[in-house]
């Protein structure tokens, strides 16, 4: 059998294997229950991803760099899974944590920290990319954060009142970052 998350990939898989199922994804309830989040003086922004988003992040990097320049001392950036050192320095505090291949360990780490904003850029030029699961929304909830998503499938279907969306332009991501900043750490 083949397992896929999104409509596009499931349709493609069914052409190759009639025993294809669509998995609706979720994370255990304990990760999204109400808890106290440790909010600091600085807005904590995170990118939680493997290296597959490095290219789109590089394309949008000027938006992050300009945002960091405008808010130096007021924000910090956390990169879980993508090493930002190859993308250029940011003028705010920056932290890197290697990708965790154990999903349960990763979720426990999210439960042990908090972020204010999670960035989820996506190069949606391929069917495989558009077949991603919107589980990043639940991961952000586990960390107490609001998400900024690329305004593309699978994220375009998410309700506007639970996240921010931006087209993959420097201008749109700059505006979304400023909107998140204006909400503050209580978003």
C-alpha positions as a printed Julia matrix, in Angstrom:
187×3 Matrix{Float64}:
  0.0    0.0     0.0
  1.0    3.62   -0.5
  0.23   6.39    1.95
 -0.04  10.07    1.1
 -1.16  13.21    2.9
 -2.41  15.57    0.24
 -4.87  15.24   -2.62
 -2.28  15.74   -5.35
  0.13  13.08   -4.17
 -2.68  10.61   -3.39
 -4.05  11.04   -6.93
 -0.59  10.41   -8.37
 -0.04   7.39   -6.13
 -3.4    5.85   -7.07
 -2.31   5.82  -10.72
  0.59   3.6    -9.65
 -1.02   1.58   -6.88
 -4.75   1.04   -6.29
 -4.06   0.33   -2.61
 -3.33   3.98   -1.81
 -4.82   5.63    1.24
 -4.92   9.24    2.32
 -3.7    9.76    5.84
 -5.13  12.68    7.74
 -2.46  13.75   10.09
 -2.61  14.89   13.64
 -0.46  15.12   16.73
 -1.34  13.74   20.16
 -3.74  15.9    22.18
 -1.26  16.47   25.02
  0.78  18.67   22.67
 -2.05  21.11   21.96
 -3.65  21.46   25.38
 -3.66  24.78   27.21
 -0.43  25.39   29.09
  1.63  28.28   30.39
  4.02  29.6    27.78
  7.22  31.29   28.83
  7.04  34.65   27.08
 10.16  36.76   27.08
 10.93  40.37   26.35
 11.78  39.53   22.74
  9.5   38.17   20.04
 10.65  34.58   19.45
 10.38  33.59   15.78
 11.06  30.03   14.65
 11.47  28.07   11.46
 10.82  24.39   12.14
 11.83  22.4     9.08
 14.24  20.06    7.44
 16.57  21.23    4.7
 13.83  20.9     2.06
 12.76  24.5     2.66
 16.27  25.97    2.44
 15.88  27.26   -1.13
 12.61  29.12   -0.54
 14.01  30.46    2.73
 17.05  31.75    0.81
 14.73  33.51   -1.64
 12.82  35.15    1.23
 15.93  35.83    3.34
 16.02  39.56    2.51
 12.62  39.91    4.23
 13.99  38.28    7.39
 17.21  40.31    7.25
 15.38  43.63    6.82
 12.93  42.69    9.59
 15.82  41.8    11.93
 17.49  45.13   11.09
 14.32  47.06   11.97
 13.8   45.17   15.24
 17.3   44.36   16.48
 17.12  43.78   20.21
 13.38  43.1    20.05
 13.33  39.76   18.2
 15.26  36.51   18.13
 15.23  33.87   15.4
 15.33  30.14   16.07
 16.14  27.73   13.26
 15.28  24.1    13.98
 16.53  21.9    11.18
 17.82  24.52    8.74
 21.27  25.91    9.45
 21.03  29.64    8.72
 24.8   30.17    8.54
 24.85  29.66    4.76
 22.12  32.26    4.26
 23.86  35.24    5.82
 24.01  36.9     9.19
 20.98  38.46   10.85
 21.27  41.5    13.12
 19.24  39.84   15.87
 20.02  36.95   18.18
 19.98  33.75   16.14
 19.88  30.15   17.34
 20.3   26.89   15.44
 19.19  23.41   16.46
 19.91  20.45   14.16
 17.03  18.54   12.6
 15.55  15.9    14.9
 14.71  12.74   12.95
 12.67  11.35   15.84
  9.25  12.98   15.59
  8.22  12.16   19.16
 11.45  13.7    20.46
 10.82  16.76   18.28
  7.29  17.15   19.68
  8.58  16.83   23.25
 11.11  19.58   22.47
  8.29  21.81   21.18
  6.36  21.16   24.37
  9.41  22.21   26.38
  9.74  25.62   24.74
  7.58  28.37   23.34
  7.69  30.56   20.29
  5.57  33.53   19.31
  5.7   33.11   15.54
  6.51  30.11   13.34
  7.45  30.76    9.71
  6.37  28.15    7.15
  7.59  29.15    3.7
  6.9   26.68    0.91
  8.05  26.52   -2.69
  4.77  25.27   -4.1
  5.99  24.77   -7.67
  5.75  20.96   -7.51
  2.83  18.64   -6.85
  4.87  16.97   -4.12
  5.29  20.28   -2.29
  1.58  21.06   -2.63
  0.88  17.63   -1.1
  2.45  18.52    2.22
  0.31  18.21    5.3
 -0.64  21.39    7.18
  0.64  19.8    10.41
  2.94  22.8    10.93
 -0.14  24.61   12.24
 -0.49  22.03   15.02
  3.24  22.1    15.74
  3.04  25.88   16.1
  0.08  25.51   18.47
  2.18  23.1    20.55
  4.8   25.85   20.85
  2.21  28.59   21.5
  2.83  30.4    18.23
  0.93  31.9    15.34
  2.08  30.78   11.87
  2.98  32.71    8.8
  2.45  30.36    5.84
  3.16  30.68    2.17
 -0.23  31.38    0.63
 -0.28  28.13   -1.31
 -1.68  24.64   -1.03
 -1.91  22.99    1.4
 -1.88  26.1     3.59
 -4.25  28.27    1.54
 -7.2   26.24    2.84
 -6.47  27.12    6.48
 -8.86  29.66    8.02
 -7.53  33.22    7.94
 -8.44  33.77   11.59
 -5.89  31.22   12.81
 -2.78  32.18   10.82
 -1.19  34.71    8.5
 -0.49  33.96    4.85
  1.93  35.6     2.44
  2.72  35.1    -1.21
  6.32  34.15   -1.8
  7.63  37.66   -2.29
  9.97  39.65   -0.1
  7.33  42.38    0.18
  4.55  40.01    1.29
  6.73  38.24    3.85
  7.98  41.6     5.18
  4.38  42.73    5.64
  3.41  39.46    7.36
  6.4   39.67    9.7
  5.43  43.23   10.62
  1.82  42.16   11.21
  3.01  39.38   13.55
  5.36  41.81   15.31
  2.51  44.27   15.87
  0.5   41.51   17.59
  3.29  41.07   20.12
  4.14  37.96   22.06
  0.53  37.4    23.08
 -0.5   37.38   19.38
